[in-house]
Amino acid sequence: MSPEESELWRKIVIIHNHAKAHLIYCEEADLNQKTFLQPWNELRNALEHIIRAKACAVGLNHLVGDPADYQRANLDKALGHEYRAYFDVCDWLTVVLRQRIRETLAPYTEHPEIIREVIPNYYADIRPALEKLTQQIADVRTRKDIKGDVLEEVEQYNKIVLELKTFADDLSSKVPSLIELKAAKVAAHEKNVKLEQYKGRLGLRNAIIVGLLTVAVGAAITVWRIRTFPERPATIPPMSEQAAETAKIQK
Amino acid sequence: MAASHNTLREPAQPAVRGWHDVIDVAFPSFGDVTDATKTMTSEHSQRFRGSVRLATGRFYTSLEYETMRKEELAKPLP
């Protein structure tokens, strides 16, 4: 086997197993319990090219021109199908991960501060990475030609995919903390609401008491005055002599 | 005659051929997966061994997958 063929085989094996790992995961984690056939079709086509290359390698295909060229070309095609299978699976995987993450965090949508407290890197790293990855994988799938080092590209995406997978798997361990914190927040909120309602009721009660007291004090003063000064003078008291003189001078 | 090895050939004509003759022949394409595929898979499941998921029609049709994907991506993450 030439070094070039050996390298092609290495890439095929690695990418195939990355795709396989994600395919198994998706079949288990898909919320609809369904499989996606497109990657299987790509794997079937990859197998077809591998069989052609191997048939030539073991001397079973005598119709080919240059056997080395034939094998290399078929392995290259097989690698292309493995690459497409990988990104088809990744596309499905990002949807599955989004579903899992969204449904787990759905009860806390109204409380982003709880998510931020329990999962500090969610808003900073995880959510942007998931949004970005979804778009990037969709772009790769729509790209028809395969350029550059495919293994390097797959490894680069796989690193992000594995981080998100790990996050989605660990998310279930965060649920008790999320529930606990939400319960505490809700209890604190209810306590605040009750306190505010109590304050409101207290204010109203105080106002009524003050009003009643004012009326009572007013009534008491009136009663006291009536009892203390039972007859008020009916006429205006006569002017003093000095006042009468002053009035005359003024006239 | 040297066989072309850069592209998959058109599907073989319906004729019984020896294995030597089909090494370079592509499998027939199954095209888009539709509801008809599901019906056919379920109908023939008694005659073939294979995945229970396939036998019970638990796979996305092309349309179902695209719809599910679009709907999911349209829902905002918390």
HADDOCK unambig.tbl for C-alpha pairs under 7 A between the chains (distance, minus, plus):
assign (segid A and resid 34 and name CA) (segid B and resid 58 and name CA) 4.76 0.50 0.50
assign (segid A and resid 34 and name CA) (segid B and resid 59 and name CA) 4.61 0.50 0.50
assign (segid A and resid 34 and name CA) (segid B and resid 60 and name CA) 6.37 0.50 0.50
assign (segid A and resid 35 and name CA) (segid B and resid 58 and name CA) 6.52 0.50 0.50
assign (segid A and resid 35 and name CA) (segid B and resid 59 and name CA) 4.53 0.50 0.50
assign (segid A and resid 35 and name CA) (segid B and resid 60 and name CA) 6.32 0.50 0.50
assign (segid A and resid 36 and name CA) (segid B and resid 59 and name CA) 5.79 0.50 0.50
assign (segid A and resid 36 and name CA) (segid B and resid 60 and name CA) 5.59 0.50 0.50
assign (segid A and resid 52 and name CA) (segid B and resid 23 and name CA) 6.25 0.50 0.50
assign (segid A and resid 52 and name CA) (segid B and resid 24 and name CA) 6.84 0.50 0.50
assign (segid A and resid 63 and name CA) (segid B and resid 1 and name CA) 6.18 0.50 0.50
assign (segid A and resid 63 and name CA) (segid B and resid 2 and name CA) 5.32 0.50 0.50
assign (segid A and resid 63 and name CA) (segid B and resid 3 and name CA) 6.00 0.50 0.50
assign (segid A and resid 64 and name CA) (segid B and resid 2 and name CA) 4.68 0.50 0.50
assign (segid A and resid 64 and name CA) (segid B and resid 3 and name CA) 5.32 0.50 0.50
assign (segid A and resid 65 and name CA) (segid B and resid 2 and name CA) 4.91 0.50 0.50
assign (segid A and resid 70 and name CA) (segid B and resid 5 and name CA) 6.24 0.50 0.50
assign (segid A and resid 73 and name CA) (segid B and resid 5 and name CA) 6.85 0.50 0.50
assign (segid A and resid 73 and name CA) (segid B and resid 6 and name CA) 6.53 0.50 0.50
assign (segid A and resid 74 and name CA) (segid B and resid 5 and name CA) 6.69 0.50 0.50
assign (segid A and resid 95 and name CA) (segid B and resid 69 and name CA) 6.40 0.50 0.50
assign (segid A and resid 95 and name CA) (segid B and resid 72 and name CA) 6.72 0.50 0.50
assign (segid A and resid 99 and name CA) (segid B and resid 72 and name CA) 7.00 0.50 0.50
assign (segid A and resid 102 and name CA) (segid B and resid 77 and name CA) 5.57 0.50 0.50
assign (segid A and resid 102 and name CA) (segid B and resid 78 and name CA) 6.42 0.50 0.50
assign (segid A and resid 105 and name CA) (segid B and resid 78 and name CA) 6.42 0.50 0.50
assign (segid A and resid 106 and name CA) (segid B and resid 78 and name CA) 6.41 0.50 0.50
assign (segid A and resid 109 and name CA) (segid B and resid 78 and name CA) 5.06 0.50 0.50
